[in-house]
Amino acid sequence: MSDLDLFLASTSPRRRDLLTQAGLRFALCAPGPEYEAGGDEHVGAPGEPLRLAVERATRKGMGASSPDPRLPVLAVDTVVDLDGQELGKPRDVAEAEAMLRVLAGRRHRVHTAHFLHHLASGHTGLAVASAEVECGLPAAAELQRYLASGQWRGKAGGYGVQDDAQSFFRVVSGRFDTVVGLSVAAVRDLLARLRAAR
């Protein structure tokens, strides 16, 4: 496995795609538990959203099942932050519509926390990337078309900025990939910091 850069402790196809497009070499491993006992990914947890993202990324990274301790493990968590309140993942189309209506015509923040853990050395690194996203005012037909597409499923805030079934979200500041779910620049920085520390 010496030809790999890292293990990705994630089940997200979007994060896999971003690492692949960046030319980083990785294999998958099982992440640790994202939520504490009794937690629910569909409910916006109490607390500051950025802090929650850091806690979840750390839990996933520290609890990951690494096949080779010589390679670092990367875990990531992304939250949608609307005025200091986290919007979780909608359970169904009704919750997705409610979230999209709350976001409509407003700006919000997206925070993505990256946690890198190198078991062999004990080194850990943390990097957080944030971006600002604006949601327009979709026409009723456009909103229903997006909901019918199902592309909102499994996504914080009930949307994916990259989804082709919608055109009402746009990144105002920060990096596009941060909103998709992983900042390639942050990952490269974490890997560089690990190399410098070894």
BAFI-945941 format. One record per residue (C-alpha): residue number from 1; residue in three letters; x, y, z. Coordinates in Angstrom, 1 decimal. Example, Ala and Ser with C-alpha at 12.3 -4.5 7.8 and 13.67 -1.06 7.14 Angstrom:
% BAFI-945941
+-----+------+--------+--------+--------+
! pos ! code !      X !      Y !      Z !
+-----+------+--------+--------+--------+
!   1 !  ALA !   12.3 !   -4.5 !    7.8 !
!   2 !  SER !   13.7 !   -1.1 !    7.1 !
+-----+------+--------+--------+--------+
% end
This chain:
% BAFI-945941
+-----+------+--------+--------+--------+
! pos ! code !      X !      Y !      Z !
+-----+------+--------+--------+--------+
!   1 !  MET !    0.0 !    0.0 !    0.0 !
!   2 !  SER !    3.0 !    2.3 !   -0.2 !
!   3 !  ASP !    1.7 !    3.8 !   -3.4 !
!   4 !  LEU !   -1.2 !    5.4 !   -1.5 !
!   5 !  ASP !   -1.3 !    8.9 !    0.1 !
!   6 !  LEU !   -4.0 !    8.1 !    2.7 !
!   7 !  PHE !   -7.0 !    6.2 !    3.7 !
!   8 !  LEU !  -10.3 !    8.0 !    3.5 !
!   9 !  ALA !  -12.6 !    7.2 !    6.4 !
!  10 !  SER !  -15.8 !    8.2 !    4.6 !
!  11 !  THR !  -18.8 !    6.7 !    2.9 !
!  12 !  SER !  -19.4 !    9.8 !    0.8 !
!  13 !  PRO !  -19.2 !    9.3 !   -3.0 !
!  14 !  ARG !  -18.7 !   13.1 !   -3.3 !
!  15 !  ARG !  -15.5 !   13.1 !   -1.2 !
!  16 !  ARG !  -14.2 !   10.1 !   -3.2 !
!  17 !  ASP !  -14.8 !   12.0 !   -6.4 !
!  18 !  LEU !  -13.0 !   15.1 !   -5.2 !
!  19 !  LEU !   -9.9 !   13.2 !   -4.1 !
!  20 !  THR !   -9.8 !   11.3 !   -7.3 !
!  21 !  GLN !  -10.1 !   14.5 !   -9.4 !
!  22 !  ALA !   -7.3 !   16.0 !   -7.4 !
!  23 !  GLY !   -5.0 !   13.1 !   -8.2 !
!  24 !  LEU !   -4.6 !   12.0 !   -4.6 !
!  25 !  ARG !   -4.1 !    8.2 !   -4.2 !
!  26 !  PHE !   -6.3 !    6.7 !   -1.5 !
!  27 !  ALA !   -8.2 !    3.6 !   -0.3 !
!  28 !  LEU !  -11.3 !    3.5 !    1.8 !
!  29 !  CYS !  -11.6 !    2.4 !    5.4 !
!  30 !  ALA !  -14.5 !    2.3 !    7.8 !
!  31 !  PRO !  -15.0 !    5.6 !    9.7 !
!  32 !  GLY !  -15.5 !    5.7 !   13.5 !
!  33 !  PRO !  -19.0 !    6.7 !   14.8 !
!  34 !  GLU !  -20.0 !   10.1 !   13.6 !
!  35 !  TYR !  -22.5 !   10.8 !   16.3 !
!  36 !  GLU !  -22.4 !   10.2 !   20.0 !
!  37 !  ALA !  -24.8 !    7.6 !   21.5 !
!  38 !  GLY !  -28.3 !    8.8 !   20.8 !
!  39 !  GLY !  -27.3 !   11.3 !   18.2 !
!  40 !  ASP !  -29.2 !   11.7 !   15.0 !
!  41 !  GLU !  -27.8 !   13.0 !   11.7 !
!  42 !  HIS !  -31.2 !   14.3 !   10.7 !
!  43 !  VAL !  -31.5 !   16.7 !   13.5 !
!  44 !  GLY !  -29.6 !   19.9 !   13.8 !
!  45 !  ALA !  -27.6 !   19.3 !   17.0 !
!  46 !  PRO !  -27.4 !   21.9 !   19.7 !
!  47 !  GLY !  -24.1 !   23.8 !   19.7 !
!  48 !  GLU !  -22.0 !   25.9 !   17.4 !
!  49 !  PRO !  -22.0 !   24.2 !   14.0 !
!  50 !  LEU !  -18.3 !   24.6 !   13.3 !
!  51 !  ARG !  -17.4 !   23.0 !   16.6 !
!  52 !  LEU !  -19.8 !   20.1 !   15.8 !
!  53 !  ALA !  -18.1 !   19.5 !   12.5 !
!  54 !  VAL !  -14.7 !   19.4 !   14.2 !
!  55 !  GLU !  -16.0 !   17.0 !   16.9 !
!  56 !  ARG !  -17.6 !   14.6 !   14.3 !
!  57 !  ALA !  -14.5 !   14.6 !   12.0 !
!  58 !  THR !  -12.3 !   13.8 !   15.0 !
!  59 !  ARG !  -14.6 !   11.0 !   16.2 !
!  60 !  LYS !  -14.7 !    9.5 !   12.7 !
!  61 !  GLY !  -10.9 !    9.7 !   12.3 !
!  62 !  MET !   -9.9 !    8.5 !   15.8 !
!  63 !  GLY !  -12.4 !    5.5 !   15.5 !
!  64 !  ALA !  -11.5 !    4.5 !   12.0 !
!  65 !  SER !  -10.4 !    1.0 !   11.1 !
!  66 !  SER !   -7.1 !    1.6 !    9.4 !
!  67 !  PRO !   -5.7 !   -1.4 !    7.4 !
!  68 !  ASP !   -2.1 !    0.0 !    7.7 !
!  69 !  PRO !   -1.0 !    2.3 !   10.5 !
!  70 !  ARG !    1.9 !    3.6 !    8.4 !
!  71 !  LEU !   -0.6 !    5.6 !    6.2 !
!  72 !  PRO !   -2.6 !    8.5 !    7.5 !
!  73 !  VAL !   -6.4 !    8.3 !    7.9 !
!  74 !  LEU !   -8.5 !   11.3 !    6.7 !
!  75 !  ALA !  -12.0 !   11.9 !    8.2 !
!  76 !  VAL !  -14.2 !   14.8 !    7.2 !
!  77 !  ASP !  -17.5 !   16.3 !    8.3 !
!  78 !  THR !  -19.5 !   19.1 !    6.7 !
!  79 !  VAL !  -22.2 !   21.2 !    8.3 !
!  80 !  VAL !  -24.7 !   23.8 !    7.0 !
!  81 !  ASP !  -24.7 !   26.8 !    9.4 !
!  82 !  LEU !  -27.7 !   29.1 !    9.2 !
!  83 !  ASP !  -27.3 !   32.0 !   11.7 !
!  84 !  GLY !  -25.5 !   29.7 !   14.1 !
!  85 !  GLN !  -28.0 !   26.8 !   13.9 !
!  86 !  GLU !  -27.0 !   23.6 !   12.2 !
!  87 !  LEU !  -29.3 !   22.2 !    9.5 !
!  88 !  GLY !  -29.0 !   18.4 !    9.4 !
!  89 !  LYS !  -30.0 !   15.9 !    6.7 !
!  90 !  PRO !  -33.7 !   15.8 !    5.8 !
!  91 !  ARG !  -35.5 !   12.5 !    6.5 !
!  92 !  ASP !  -38.0 !   12.9 !    3.7 !
!  93 !  VAL !  -39.1 !   15.2 !    1.0 !
!  94 !  ALA !  -41.3 !   17.3 !    3.4 !
!  95 !  GLU !  -38.2 !   18.0 !    5.6 !
!  96 !  ALA !  -36.1 !   18.8 !    2.5 !
!  97 !  GLU !  -38.8 !   21.3 !    1.3 !
!  98 !  ALA !  -39.0 !   22.9 !    4.7 !
!  99 !  MET !  -35.2 !   23.4 !    4.8 !
! 100 !  LEU !  -35.0 !   24.8 !    1.3 !
! 101 !  ARG !  -37.8 !   27.3 !    2.1 !
! 102 !  VAL !  -35.9 !   28.4 !    5.2 !
! 103 !  LEU !  -32.7 !   28.9 !    3.1 !
! 104 !  ALA !  -34.5 !   30.6 !    0.2 !
! 105 !  GLY !  -33.4 !   34.2 !   -0.3 !
! 106 !  ARG !  -30.7 !   34.0 !    2.4 !
! 107 !  ARG !  -27.0 !   33.5 !    2.8 !
! 108 !  HIS !  -25.6 !   30.8 !    5.1 !
! 109 !  ARG !  -22.2 !   29.3 !    5.9 !
! 110 !  VAL !  -20.9 !   25.8 !    5.2 !
! 111 !  HIS !  -18.0 !   24.5 !    7.3 !
! 112 !  THR !  -16.0 !   21.4 !    6.4 !
! 113 !  ALA !  -13.7 !   20.0 !    9.1 !
! 114 !  HIS !  -10.8 !   17.7 !    8.1 !
! 115 !  PHE !   -9.0 !   15.4 !   10.6 !
! 116 !  LEU !   -5.9 !   13.6 !    9.7 !
! 117 !  HIS !   -4.6 !   10.8 !   12.0 !
! 118 !  HIS !   -1.3 !    9.0 !   11.5 !
! 119 !  LEU !   -1.4 !    6.0 !   13.8 !
! 120 !  ALA !    2.2 !    5.0 !   13.5 !
! 121 !  SER !    3.5 !    8.3 !   14.8 !
! 122 !  GLY !    0.5 !    9.5 !   16.8 !
! 123 !  HIS !    0.4 !   12.7 !   14.7 !
! 124 !  THR !   -2.9 !   14.4 !   14.3 !
! 125 !  GLY !   -3.8 !   17.4 !   12.2 !
! 126 !  LEU !   -7.0 !   19.5 !   11.9 !
! 127 !  ALA !   -8.0 !   21.9 !    9.1 !
! 128 !  VAL !  -11.3 !   23.7 !    8.8 !
! 129 !  ALA !  -12.5 !   25.3 !    5.6 !
! 130 !  SER !  -15.6 !   27.6 !    5.4 !
! 131 !  ALA !  -17.6 !   29.1 !    2.6 !
! 132 !  GLU !  -20.6 !   31.4 !    2.2 !
! 133 !  VAL !  -23.5 !   30.2 !    0.1 !
! 134 !  GLU !  -26.4 !   32.2 !   -1.2 !
! 135 !  CYS !  -29.7 !   30.6 !   -2.0 !
! 136 !  GLY !  -31.9 !   32.4 !   -4.5 !
! 137 !  LEU !  -35.7 !   32.4 !   -4.6 !
! 138 !  PRO !  -36.6 !   29.4 !   -6.7 !
! 139 !  ALA !  -39.9 !   29.4 !   -8.6 !
! 140 !  ALA !  -42.4 !   26.9 !   -7.3 !
! 141 !  ALA !  -41.9 !   24.7 !  -10.3 !
! 142 !  GLU !  -38.1 !   24.8 !   -9.9 !
! 143 !  LEU !  -38.3 !   23.9 !   -6.3 !
! 144 !  GLN !  -40.6 !   21.0 !   -7.0 !
! 145 !  ARG !  -38.4 !   19.7 !   -9.8 !
! 146 !  TYR !  -35.4 !   19.6 !   -7.5 !
! 147 !  LEU !  -37.4 !   17.9 !   -4.8 !
! 148 !  ALA !  -38.6 !   15.3 !   -7.3 !
! 149 !  SER !  -35.1 !   14.6 !   -8.4 !
! 150 !  GLY !  -34.1 !   13.2 !   -5.1 !
! 151 !  GLN !  -30.7 !   14.8 !   -5.3 !
! 152 !  TRP !  -31.2 !   16.4 !   -1.8 !
! 153 !  ARG !  -31.1 !   13.0 !   -0.1 !
! 154 !  GLY !  -28.3 !   12.4 !    2.4 !
! 155 !  LYS !  -27.1 !   16.0 !    2.2 !
! 156 !  ALA !  -26.9 !   18.6 !    5.0 !
! 157 !  GLY !  -29.3 !   21.4 !    4.5 !
! 158 !  GLY !  -31.2 !   19.4 !    2.0 !
! 159 !  TYR !  -29.2 !   20.4 !   -1.0 !
! 160 !  GLY !  -26.0 !   19.9 !   -3.0 !
! 161 !  VAL !  -24.5 !   23.0 !   -4.6 !
! 162 !  GLN !  -23.2 !   20.7 !   -7.4 !
! 163 !  ASP !  -26.6 !   19.1 !   -8.2 !
! 164 !  ASP !  -27.6 !   19.6 !  -11.8 !
! 165 !  ALA !  -31.4 !   19.6 !  -10.8 !
! 166 !  GLN !  -31.0 !   23.0 !   -9.2 !
! 167 !  SER !  -29.6 !   26.4 !  -10.1 !
! 168 !  PHE !  -30.6 !   28.5 !   -7.1 !
! 169 !  PHE !  -27.5 !   27.9 !   -4.9 !
! 170 !  ARG !  -24.2 !   29.7 !   -5.5 !
! 171 !  VAL !  -21.0 !   30.0 !   -3.6 !
! 172 !  VAL !  -20.4 !   33.6 !   -2.7 !
! 173 !  SER !  -17.0 !   33.2 !   -1.0 !
! 174 !  GLY !  -14.7 !   30.4 !   -0.2 !
! 175 !  ARG !  -14.0 !   27.3 !   -2.3 !
! 176 !  PHE !  -16.7 !   25.4 !   -4.2 !
! 177 !  ASP !  -15.3 !   22.0 !   -3.1 !
! 178 !  THR !  -15.7 !   23.0 !    0.6 !
! 179 !  VAL !  -19.4 !   23.2 !    0.0 !
! 180 !  VAL !  -19.5 !   19.9 !   -1.9 !
! 181 !  GLY !  -17.9 !   18.2 !    1.2 !
! 182 !  LEU !  -14.1 !   18.3 !    1.1 !
! 183 !  SER !  -11.5 !   21.0 !    0.6 !
! 184 !  VAL !   -8.6 !   19.6 !   -1.5 !
! 185 !  ALA !   -6.4 !   22.5 !   -0.5 !
! 186 !  ALA !   -7.0 !   21.6 !    3.2 !
! 187 !  VAL !   -6.2 !   18.0 !    2.6 !
! 188 !  ARG !   -2.9 !   18.9 !    0.8 !
! 189 !  ASP !   -2.0 !   21.2 !    3.7 !
! 190 !  LEU !   -2.6 !   18.4 !    6.2 !
! 191 !  LEU !   -0.5 !   16.0 !    4.3 !
! 192 !  ALA !    2.3 !   18.6 !    4.0 !
! 193 !  ARG !    2.2 !   19.2 !    7.7 !
! 194 !  LEU !    2.4 !   15.5 !    8.4 !
! 195 !  ARG !    5.5 !   15.1 !    6.2 !
! 196 !  ALA !    7.2 !   18.1 !    7.9 !
! 197 !  ALA !    6.5 !   16.6 !   11.3 !
! 198 !  ARG !    7.9 !   13.2 !   10.5 !
+-----+------+--------+--------+--------+
% end
